[in-house]
Amino acid sequence: FLGGVAVFTLASLACGLAGSPLALDLARAVQGVGGAAMFTTALALIGQEFEGHARHGAIALWGATIGGAVAVGPLLGGALTELLSWHWIFYVNLPIGVGVFIAAAVSRGPSSASASDLAYSRSRSCSV
């Protein structure tokens, strides 16, 4: 997930700095790869981190967020383009990407177990 965030965020910077249509098209293609990586791993992370009713709520929140983004994104993009320039529809992603990395660092903490550690501990608890 964080790899996708990094690719998407850096590609957003490249899009905003693009000096030609070709550069913009290439940066948008890379941005799409990063977006796809985030989108495809989001539900897997929700499935891993939540159980029962909490999982239902997390999936509902994820779906509502996607729906809200689809509804508000074009409006926000139009406002940014009108008030600032087209570059800002890409620059707006930069603080969001940085914020995701900060949130991940804070939530994981220094003693976070890896997925393989978690799987090993679950298998040990089942066999005891």
JONOR-V122901 format. One record per backbone hydrogen bond with DSSP energy under -1.0 kcal/mol. CO is the residue of the C=O (numbers start at 0). NH is the residue of the N-H. E is the energy in kcal/mol with one decimal. If there is no record, write none. Layout:
co nh e
CO NH E
CO NH E
//
This chain:
co nh e
0 4 -2.2
1 5 -2.5
2 6 -2.5
3 7 -2.8
4 8 -2.8
5 9 -2.6
6 10 -2.4
7 11 -2.0
8 12 -1.8
9 13 -2.1
10 14 -2.5
11 15 -2.4
12 16 -1.9
19 23 -2.3
20 24 -2.7
21 25 -2.6
22 26 -2.4
23 27 -2.5
24 28 -1.9
25 29 -1.9
26 30 -2.5
27 31 -2.2
28 32 -1.5
29 33 -2.1
30 34 -2.6
31 35 -2.4
32 36 -2.1
33 37 -2.0
34 38 -2.7
35 39 -2.5
36 40 -1.2
37 41 -1.4
40 44 -2.2
41 45 -2.2
42 46 -2.7
43 47 -1.8
44 48 -2.3
45 49 -2.0
50 53 -1.1
51 55 -1.6
52 56 -2.3
53 57 -2.3
54 58 -2.6
55 59 -2.3
56 60 -2.5
57 61 -2.4
58 62 -2.6
59 63 -2.5
60 64 -2.4
61 65 -2.2
62 66 -2.5
63 67 -2.7
64 68 -2.4
65 69 -2.2
66 70 -1.8
67 71 -3.0
68 72 -2.4
71 75 -2.9
72 76 -3.0
73 77 -2.3
74 78 -2.2
75 79 -2.7
76 80 -2.3
77 81 -2.4
78 82 -2.9
79 83 -2.6
84 87 -1.3
85 88 -1.3
86 89 -1.5
86 90 -1.9
87 91 -1.7
89 92 -1.5
90 93 -1.5
92 96 -2.6
93 97 -2.3
94 98 -2.3
95 99 -2.1
96 100 -1.8
97 101 -2.3
98 102 -2.7
99 103 -2.4
100 104 -2.2
101 105 -2.4
102 106 -2.6
103 107 -2.1
104 108 -1.7
113 117 -2.2
114 118 -2.6
115 119 -2.3
116 120 -2.4
117 121 -2.3
118 122 -2.3
119 123 -2.1
120 124 -2.1
121 125 -1.8
122 126 -1.3
//
